[in-house]
């Protein structure tokens, strides 16, 4: 039997969560109408999850769903930290209950290696990043973040300084501090420098401390992610 | 217009006050009008190094609070008449200063003096920030040792981001590297960072290298800035620093260990 036509894979998406503070449909209708009037196109067919955490027991689930769809949202399911009974009630009524993945940013870096994130990484790597250019030395204690950009440093990065980019990092000078490339999950990000003496380098959450970089220490090098592991190569 | 020079380092005990005193006195000896300000409120030291601790009546904080005039607080140096000292308060803490009033005092001093030397406290807190805020130039005092170099690097970052010149987007503070307690012998033995190492890490122009010297401690205890000890290596090195600050280009001395001849060994030279 072949299952080549379909494949199930886990993926993370950004979904809007609508937090309800009352279960009175009439009140909700007024507030929703006001909100949508501010930016009608923005909300059109947007998938939403409804958070019912702050509501008390008597909730009209069907009513909420109908109301949401009336405003042209795409209803996904309910969420919130609620007890088991309420959860099973939601299921019995035929709605899905969605668990939030509680991921903080540091953890995100760590789990970025999992297949789920690899998918998003592939997607991100197709994006053309622009460059953020920093002229001058980055001193100990300073931190530069190139959000959704590559970072180009014309100067050295001192020990105790930190350079972070969602794309690649290029240092035209010595890299003595920390360099974190592909910070949002991008395993094709690379780090280039003219003199590698880094405290730490990280690509897509995979990191090395200085002791792992003895091979090209003090010489021009770049760090990339190949065959699912960090790789250090000579630049010239 | 007066040049406001902050002597700073981040780390404590590297020789900020010794350097402020020596450079201040050196500039005054060259005929310039110089005022030395002790920003280390609560740990008043500059007056001791300058040998005027018994003449302190009013201090910097009194002037800031309007309890004394500048002329009442300024102490004229007994050796060189063109040098004055504005001592710190020993009984207050660093929060006693505020940007606005410090600015007023500096402006007032700028009318009379050619050089305003601000002796910064250690650390990167309010006191040190206050000392560097109005600076036009900074003498970053560093020992050839990794922690001192890193702290200097941090201060250089602050100079570039937290000073008045940075805030107003003016021409950045002119930075000078002053390497103190340098021991060429230990550098050659690989125990100490070399001038080149420090220059490579901090990448700012070198103003001077002061060799480790017994003369410095002796001078501090006597209240006679070491630049007056014209026989000592440290005194000579500070003299070079002053000349370089005044725009002269002078070769660096005391960078290599002296090979003692058999005679000097015998006669204890």
Interface residues (C-beta under 8 A of the other chain):
Chain A: X136 X137 X138 X139 X140 X141 X142 X155 X156 X158 X159 X160 X161 X174 X176
Chain B: X124 X150 X151 X153 X154 X156 X157 X160 X161 X200 X201 X203
